[in-house]
Amino acid sequence: MKAILVKQPGGPEQLILGEHEQPLPKPTELLVKVHATALNRADTLQRQGKYPPPQGGSPLLGLEIAGEVVEAGVNCTRFKKGDKVFGLLPGGGYAEYAVIDEGMAMPVPDKLSMEEAASIPEVFLTAWQALVWLGRLQAGERALIHAGASGVGTAAIQLARALQAEVLVTASEQKIQACLDLGAQKAINYREVPFEEEVLAHTNSEGVDVIVDFIAGPYFNQNLDCLRLDGRLVILANLGGGKVDGVDLRKVLSKRLHVMGSTLRARTRDYQVKLTEDMSRFALPLFKEGKLKPVVDSVYDWKDAAEAHRYMEQNKNIGKIVLRVS
């Protein structure tokens, strides 16, 4: 089959369209003709040789797909040949064909294109894990979402609003309106003012209940100051650096704070299946009703994967960057 290959670890120019052995579905897997896949930061790191796939996973890039089932494993019961599905993968999405565990597959919602469906799995599952499974966000609480215009950010805004929480975000000036349009009630330009000041001013110094953070080091102390009693900080990446100086741990004790870190790709199959089932029960009806929507920044032909990676690394996108597989 055709697939996007990495010639050698390095920049986007290392991505080429080549040939790779077609996968065979295991008894509990679906073989899917891929129509679309989407970019994730993990793809750019794996391309650089910094993020190897989990043991047993495909060496190809691509953590999510949307497509049509062409073969179902002998133990599969939910989907059959011809069904349109989308879902999360440990790898292998940048290809004509991919295998997905049936427990990870979801039916493509009515009225959504394959490109839109492919943009959902990674960001909505990650956001659901952060907000609900780890952050335990409740109706009436407040959530602060950093990088609000990112893929996970745009998903987290919508999910938090659907959970009836108040949403604050940080974003650059050119992305603030997009966050407000998605439902954020307060958007802070982190380049102009310390976000802590804006958060506390907006909340009458009360702070927020849950923070979803991708920056880590440079934001850590401000995050502690923004959390109210029993607040929860969920760190999903360390884009700003993994070390922090001058932490006052008395804030963690006095406010009974919970500080958590998490990834999704390396989680067990059972964990990912249960997460998919939980998120899909809540979200799929809302996608069908148009109350949740995938946010697609741009669609590239997969032959232009290198250009799509360059674009992602420029941090210009609002929402997801999608590859159309032809």
Helices and strands as residue ranges (DSSP letters): E 2-6, G 12-14, E 15-19, E 29-38, H 41-47, E 64-72, E 84-88, E 97-101, G 102-104, E 105-107, H 114-118, H 121-128, I 129-134, E 142-145, H 151-162, E 166-171, G 173-175, H 176-182, E 186-189, H 195-202, E 208-213, G 217-219, H 220-226, E 227-235, H 249-254, E 258-261, H 269-289, E 296-301, G 302-304, H 305-313, E 320-324
